[in-house]
């Protein structure tokens, strides 16, 4: 069983920044793909950013140029640096990882962008 625990969410004003962390209960150096998703009230969960074992990244169009995904294998942690936050970024953010064909999810962390 693999556990993922998100942290770093909170309330931030428009234009502000937050960094989310996803701590994994095992080494992530061999996890092929990891990602950040979000789900706003009344909407479907959507991919925000993904990162592969090679370091290749991909982003939703709505966050390109504002968000940066990264992983620190030594700390078994994945990050999402979020800058220039907008009210429409408000959602519960989830991290996930694909471990040998099984997909694991964290419990989510709330991000609220409001003045």
N, C-alpha and C positions, 0 to 999 in steps of 0.2 A: 504494500500500500504506500502510495506517495502522497504526502500532504503539502499543500501550498498555502501560504499565509500572506495575505496582502496587508500593507500598512501605508500610512502617509496621506490618506484622504482627509478632507475637511472642508471648511468654508473659506472661500477666497473671493476677493473682489475681481470684477472684470479687468483683464489686463495683467492679472497676477500670475504667479507660478506655484506649482506643486511638484513634488517628486514622489511617485509611488514606488514601493518596493514589494517584491514577491520572493519570500524566503521559501526554499524548497527543502524537504526533509531528506534528500539524498543528493549525491553529486549531480550537477547539471551538465558536466562536461561532455557527456555522451547523449544528452537529450537532443534529438534532431531538431525539433521545432518547439518554440514557445511563443506565447502571444498575450496581448492585452485586449480584452473585449470590454464593452460597456453596454448598459441597458438603462434607458431612460423610462420613466413611467409611461405606460401605454404603448411602448415601442418594443420592437424585437431586439434581441442582443445582436450587436454588430462588432465586427473586427475593427480595432483601432490601429494596432501595429503588431507585426510579427517579426521574429528573428530566428534564423536557422543556425545550425551548428557551425556553419561556415562564416557566420557573421553577416550574411546577407539579410537585409531588412526590407520590409514593405509597410506602407502606411495607407490608411484611408485618406481619400482626397481632402476630406474636411479637416484633417489635422496636419497635413504635409507642411513642413516649414515651421511648425509650432511645437510638435512633440518629437521626442527622441527616445527610442527604445535601445536598451543595452543589457548586457549580461556580464556578471562577474563570476566566473567559474570557481575562483578560489573561495568565494563567500556563498556559493550556492544561491545566488540572488539575481533576479532580473529587475530592471528598473524601467520606469517611464517618466521621463522629464517632460513636464507640460508647461509651456510658456504661453503668454498672450491668451490666457484663458477667456472663454466667452460663455455667456449664460447657456448657450446650447450645448456646452460640454458637460453640463450637469447630468449626472448619471451614477449608477453603481458600477464600479470598475472591477473586472475580474481578470485574474491571470490564469493561464492554462499551459499545460505541457503535454506533449505527446511522447509517452514513454513506452517504447516497444509496442506501438500500435494501440495502446490504451491512453485515453485522454483524461487528464485529471484537472479539476477546477479548484480554485480557492473559494473562500466564502464571500468575497467581495468587500470593497471599501467605498464609502459614499464620497463623492466629490460634488460640492455645491458651489456654483459660481453666481454670486449675487452681490449687489450693492446694498 
